[in-house]
Amino acid sequence: MNRGKIRWKLSIVFSILLFLSIAFTAILSGTLTMVLFFTGVLRGPNPVVAVIPMGVSILVGTALARLATRHLLSALSAMSQTAKEVAGGNFNVALDENSPIDELRNLAHNFNSMTRELAGTELLRTDFVENVSHEFKTPLSAIEGYAVLLQRRGLSKEKQAEYI
């Protein structure tokens, strides 16, 4: 899935959650105001007392928005920290794939697949470097030995030709 679709879906999910929290708090505020009018606490246009349900509504709405976005933000924070570790060369990290949000679950799964592939590639690279290093050392050692022998004084022409 491309980045545009993921951003679009995340913005829709976030907007819906925000709308629901605002709608819930508006209903709560209206209900609280009606209860206060029916119980006689609010009588007529008293702006100071009418601010109380609004304040409660704002507090509840803020708390609901915080709860709704906590999971999303904690998942993104964990992904950011894990990506930083991968960038530092640690491919033995994994993200939790048990998110209730499909996009986050898919992102975590793909991220874990990427780290497994990178770890495998790193293992292949290390083996390749070790094998190439070993394969180069043997002929280089032989060349070095012959070069030392060629530097000896008093070698016959036959020996020099043999070493070359």
C-alpha positions in Angstrom: 0.0 0.0 0.0 1.4 3.4 -0.9 2.1 6.2 1.5 -0.7 8.4 0.3 -3.3 5.7 1.0 -1.9 5.0 4.5 -1.9 8.7 5.4 -5.4 9.1 4.0 -6.7 6.2 6.1 -4.9 7.3 9.2 -6.3 10.8 8.8 -9.8 9.4 8.3 -9.4 7.2 11.4 -8.1 10.1 13.5 -10.9 12.4 12.2 -13.6 9.9 13.0 -12.2 9.4 16.5 -11.9 13.1 17.1 -15.5 13.6 15.8 -16.8 10.9 18.0 -15.1 12.3 21.1 -16.4 15.8 20.3 -19.9 14.5 19.6 -19.9 12.4 22.8 -18.7 15.4 24.9 -21.3 17.6 23.3 -24.1 15.1 24.1 -22.6 14.8 27.6 -22.5 18.6 28.0 -26.1 19.0 26.7 -27.3 16.3 29.0 -25.5 17.8 32.0 -26.9 21.2 31.2 -30.4 19.8 31.0 -30.0 17.9 34.3 -28.8 21.1 35.9 -31.8 23.1 34.6 -34.3 20.4 35.7 -32.8 20.1 39.1 -32.9 23.8 39.6 -29.2 24.5 39.7 -29.3 26.5 36.5 -32.1 29.1 36.4 -32.3 31.5 33.5 -29.3 32.9 31.7 -26.6 32.6 34.3 -23.4 32.6 32.2 -21.1 31.7 35.1 -23.0 28.5 36.0 -23.5 27.7 32.3 -19.7 27.5 31.9 -19.5 24.5 34.2 -20.9 22.0 31.7 -18.8 23.4 29.0 -15.7 23.0 31.1 -16.6 19.5 31.9 -17.2 18.8 28.2 -13.8 20.2 27.3 -12.1 18.1 30.0 -13.9 14.9 29.0 -13.3 15.6 25.3 -9.6 16.1 25.9 -9.4 12.9 28.0 -11.2 10.9 25.3 -9.0 12.3 22.5 -5.9 11.5 24.5 -7.1 7.9 25.1 -8.1 7.5 21.4 -4.7 8.6 20.2 -2.5 7.0 22.8 -2.3 3.7 21.1 -1.6 5.2 17.7 1.1 7.5 19.1 2.7 4.9 21.2 2.9 2.5 18.2 4.5 5.2 16.1 7.0 6.1 18.8 7.9 2.4 19.1 8.4 2.2 15.3 10.5 5.3 15.3 12.8 3.9 18.1 13.1 0.5 16.4 13.9 2.1 13.0 16.6 4.1 14.7 18.1 0.8 16.1 17.9 -0.7 12.6 19.7 2.3 11.1 22.4 1.8 13.7 23.0 -1.8 12.5 20.9 -3.8 15.0 18.7 -6.1 12.8 17.6 -8.3 15.8 14.7 -6.1 16.8 11.0 -6.6 16.2 7.8 -4.7 16.5 4.6 -5.9 18.2 2.2 -7.1 15.5 -0.9 -7.2 17.7 -2.4 -3.8 17.0 -6.1 -3.4 16.6 -5.5 -1.0 13.7 -5.0 -2.9 10.4 -2.5 -0.4 9.0 -0.3 -0.5 12.1 -0.4 -4.3 12.2 0.6 -4.5 8.5 3.3 -1.9 9.0 4.7 -3.8 12.0 4.6 -7.1 10.0 6.4 -5.5 7.0 8.9 -3.9 9.2 9.7 -7.2 10.9 10.0 -8.9 7.5 12.4 -6.1 6.5 14.6 -6.6 9.6 14.7 -10.4 9.0 15.8 -9.9 5.4 18.4 -7.3 6.5 19.7 -9.7 9.1 20.0 -12.5 6.5 21.7 -10.1 4.0 24.2 -9.1 6.8 25.0 -12.7 7.5 25.6 -13.3 3.7 27.8 -10.2 3.5 29.9 -11.3 6.5 30.3 -14.8 5.1 31.3 -13.3 1.7 33.8 -11.0 3.1 35.4 -13.8 5.2 35.5 -16.1 2.2 37.0 -13.5 -0.1 39.5 -12.5 2.5 40.6 -16.1 3.0 40.8 -16.6 -0.8 42.9 -13.5 -1.3 45.2 -14.2 1.7 46.5 -17.5 0.3 47.7 -16.2 -3.1 49.0 -13.0 -1.5 51.0 -15.0 1.0 52.6 -17.0 -1.8 53.4 -13.9 -3.8 54.9 -12.3 -0.7 57.0 -15.4 -0.1 58.3 -15.4 -3.7 59.0 -11.6 -3.5 61.1 -12.2 -0.4 63.0 -15.0 -2.1 63.6 -12.8 -5.2 65.2 -10.1 -3.1 67.9 -12.5 -1.9 71.3 -11.8 -3.3 73.2 -14.3 -5.3 70.2 -16.2 -6.8 71.0 -18.0 -9.9 69.1 -17.1 -13.1 67.3 -20.5 -13.0 66.0 -19.8 -9.4 65.0 -16.3 -10.3 63.0 -17.6 -13.3 61.4 -20.3 -11.1 60.4 -17.8 -8.5 59.0 -15.4 -11.1 
